[in-house]
Amino acid sequence: MSETKSHRKIQSFVKRSGRLSKAQSLGLNDLWCDFGIDVNKKESINFDEVFAKQNAITLEVGFGNGDSLLEMAIKQPNQNFIGVEVYEAGVGRIINEASKQNVSNLKIIKDDAVEVLTDNIADDSISHFQLFFPDPWHKKRHHKRRIIQTSFLDLLSRKLKMNGTVHIATDWENYAEHIMETLEMHPHFKNLAGDHIYSERPKDRPLTKFENRGHRLGHGVWDLLFTNIKGG
């Protein structure tokens, strides 16, 4: 009897789990109906039905505990935000805090970002994509797990509107160089700061506790801002 090997999809994240606090559990369960989006395979999200106001969409992948995403949503009420995260404690936390603040322009998806973009986000529908401090997978043999690859940028370019922006920040210089090279080599993206130049941190990207700690330790942070030029 012959055995066949099943193909394992390379994942760019590690799904962490553990005991949830009472507040996290409240957000993940009781408040999910107010802030969560349950995605179905091959069915695009209707943003006009999801949000009370028809504003431009910012999509953030891997928001961690959600503090910076929540702050951005609070400070930019005329922009709609969607956060995608698989970390249940972070999902529960941000929903609970958003409920306390009566935030109405933020929705959360608890699923794999690549699958969500592929199956649930319509082409030419988002204005801004952000990815802050993704897992750098610093060991060379793990570089294939880095989310920023040409295939991901192909997908992202289709989902972004013309002149939509991509904002990525990392505190790993080697990963920053990889991201810069991969974006600049892609025909659909243009560096807003100029060729091979990193951007200053925009004022609308909050400093996280993690980032502030890194600054105190002398760690660098690299911001990259690109625009989607499609067939340019």
Long-range contacts (C-beta under 8 A, 24 or more apart in sequence): 10-144, 10-145, 11-112, 11-145, 12-113, 12-114, 12-134, 12-135, 12-137, 12-145, 12-146, 12-147, 13-62, 13-86, 13-112, 13-113, 13-135, 13-147, 14-135, 15-86, 15-87, 16-87, 16-89, 17-88, 18-89, 20-88, 20-89, 20-92, 21-89, 21-92, 23-92, 23-93, 23-96, 24-88, 24-89, 24-92, 24-93, 24-96, 25-92, 26-92, 26-96, 27-91, 27-92, 27-93, 27-94, 27-95, 27-96, 27-97, 27-99, 28-88, 28-91, 28-92, 28-95, 28-110, 29-92, 31-95, 31-96, 31-99, 32-95, 34-95, 34-99, 35-95, 35-98, 35-99, 35-106, 35-107, 35-108, 36-91, 36-95, 36-107, 36-108, 36-109, 36-110, 37-82, 37-107, 37-108, 37-109, 39-109, 39-111, 39-116, 39-119, 39-120, 40-120, 41-119, 42-119, 43-119, 43-120, 44-120, 44-121, 44-122, 44-125, 45-120, 45-121, 45-122, 47-80, 47-125, 50-107, 51-80, 51-104, 51-105, 51-107, 52-104, 52-105, 53-78, 53-80, 53-104, 53-105, 55-79, 55-80, 55-105, 56-80, 56-127, 56-128, 57-81, 57-82, 57-125, 57-126, 57-127, 57-128, 58-82, 58-126, 58-127, 58-128, 58-129, 58-130, 59-83, 59-84, 59-121, 59-126, 59-128, 59-129, 59-130, 59-159, 60-84, 60-129, 60-130, 60-131, 60-132, 61-85, 61-113, 61-129, 61-130, 61-131, 61-134, 61-147, 62-113, 62-131, 62-132, 62-133, 62-134, 62-135, 62-147, 63-90, 63-94, 63-132, 64-90, 64-133, 64-208, 64-210, 65-89, 65-90, 65-93, 65-94, 66-90, 66-91, 66-93, 66-94, 66-97, 67-94, 67-97, 67-206, 67-208, 67-209, 68-132, 68-205, 68-206, 68-208, 69-94, 69-106, 70-94, 70-97, 70-98, 70-101, 70-103, 70-106, 71-206, 72-204, 72-205, 72-206, 73-98, 73-103, 73-105, 73-106, 74-101, 74-103, 75-204, 76-105, 76-204, 77-105, 78-105, 79-105, 79-128, 80-105, 80-106, 80-107, 81-105, 81-106, 81-107, 82-106, 82-107, 82-108, 82-109, 83-107, 83-108, 83-109, 84-108, 84-109, 84-111, 84-113, 84-116, 85-109, 85-110, 86-110, 86-111, 86-112, 113-147, 114-147, 114-152, 114-155, 117-155, 117-156, 117-159, 118-155, 121-159, 122-159, 123-158, 123-159, 124-158, 124-159, 124-160, 124-161, 124-162, 125-159, 125-161, 126-159, 126-160, 126-161, 126-164, 127-160, 127-161, 127-164, 127-165, 128-164, 128-165, 128-167, 129-156, 129-159, 129-160, 129-164, 129-165, 129-166, 129-167, 130-166, 130-167, 130-168, 130-205, 131-166, 131-167, 131-168, 131-169, 132-167, 132-168, 132-169, 132-205, 132-208, 133-169, 133-170, 133-171, 133-208, 133-210, 133-211, 134-168, 134-170, 134-175, 136-170, 136-172, 136-174, 136-175, 138-172, 138-174, 138-175, 143-178, 146-175, 146-178, 148-178, 148-179, 148-182, 148-183, 149-182, 150-182, 150-185, 150-186, 153-182, 153-183, 153-186, 153-188, 153-189, 154-186, 154-188, 156-228, 157-186, 157-188, 157-189, 157-228, 157-230, 160-228, 161-228, 162-228, 162-229, 162-230, 163-227, 163-228, 163-229, 164-227, 164-228, 165-192, 165-225, 165-226, 165-227, 165-228, 166-224, 166-225, 166-226, 166-227, 166-228, 167-202, 167-205, 167-223, 167-224, 167-225, 168-223, 168-224, 169-201, 169-205, 169-221, 169-222, 169-223, 169-224, 170-221, 170-222, 171-211, 171-214, 171-219, 171-220, 171-221, 171-222, 173-220, 173-222, 176-222, 176-224, 179-224, 180-224, 183-224, 183-226, 187-231, 187-232, 188-228, 188-229, 188-230, 188-231, 188-232, 189-226, 189-227, 189-228, 189-229, 190-226, 190-227, 190-229, 190-232, 191-224, 191-225, 191-226, 192-225, 192-226, 192-227, 193-225, 198-222, 198-223, 198-224, 199-223, 199-224, 199-225
